[in-house]
Amino acid sequence: MIEEKFCQECGQKQDCRGVYEQLGKTGGPSVVKKVVVAFLLPLVVFIGLLAGFERILAGVIDGKGLRTGVSFLLAVLGTLTVVLVIKAIEKKAGKNRRF
């Protein structure tokens, strides 16, 4: 509400509107896939690995604190491995692309 009032009193509101309209019409590749791969996938992998290792190690390690710590470390290592594999795949795919 405050921004609307501020914009109504501004002498450059038409210039701002024009700039935002041009930005909205700008075409380009979608970044949704990159965002999901960069942020969402590692998070989901980490949570899945953490839950899986907790369940697997429940029968092996009796101490809850130790089991949680080992599960956390294994989940971090697994997630880092997945991230490195994704980077290697993207790097190889980037070399094969011709612009």
N, C-alpha and C positions, 0 to 999 in steps of 0.2 A: 504494500500500500504506500509506504514511504517512497519507494523507488518510482512508482507511477507518478506521484506528485512531483518528485524531483525531475523526472524526464519531461513532464508537461511544461515545466518552467525553464527548461534548458533550450538555448538557442540552436543547439546542434542536434536536436532529436531526429531530424530528417536524415542527417548524415549517418548517425548511428543505425537507424533503421535500414538504410541502404547497405551499409557494411554487413549487417547481420543477414539481410536477404541474400547478398552475394555469397556469404559463407554457407548459407543453407542450400544454395543451388550448386555448390561446388561438387563435382563428381570425383570419385576416387574409389579405390578398392576398400572393401569392407575389412574392418580390423577385428571383427567379432571372433573369428577363428584364432587369431593371434592372441587376443586377450584371454580366451578360454585356455589355450595351451600354456600361456605364460603364467597365469595366476590360478585359475580354477583347477586345472589338472593336477599340479603338484600338491595342492591342498587336499584334494580328494584322495590322491594316492597316499599321502602321509596319514590321513585319518584311517583309511582302509588298512594300511600296513600296521599302524599302531593297534587297532582293534584286533587284527589277525594275530599279531605277535603276542598280545596279552592273552588271547585265548589259547594259543599254542603253548606258551610258556607256563600257563596255569598248572599244568600237570608236571612240569619239570622243575620249576623254582617255587619253593614254599613261601619265602619272604615276599610280601606284597610290594614293599618299597624297592627291593632289588629287582623284582620282576618288572615293575613299571619302568625303572631306569634302563634295564636291558632292552625292553620293548621300545622305549623311546629312541635309544641309540640305533637299534636295528631299523626302525622306521625312518630315521633321519638318513641313514646310509642308503636305504632302499630308495628314498625320494631323491637323494642326490644322484644316484645311479640313473634313475628315470630321467631326470633333468639333463644329465650329460648325454644320454642316448638321444633325447629329443634334439638337443643342440647339434649333435653330430649328424643326425638325419637332416635337419634344416640346412646345415652347412653344405652337406653333399648335394642336397636338392638345389641350393643356391648356385652351386658351380655348374649344374646341368641346365639352368635357365639361361636363355639368351634374350637380352633386351634389345 
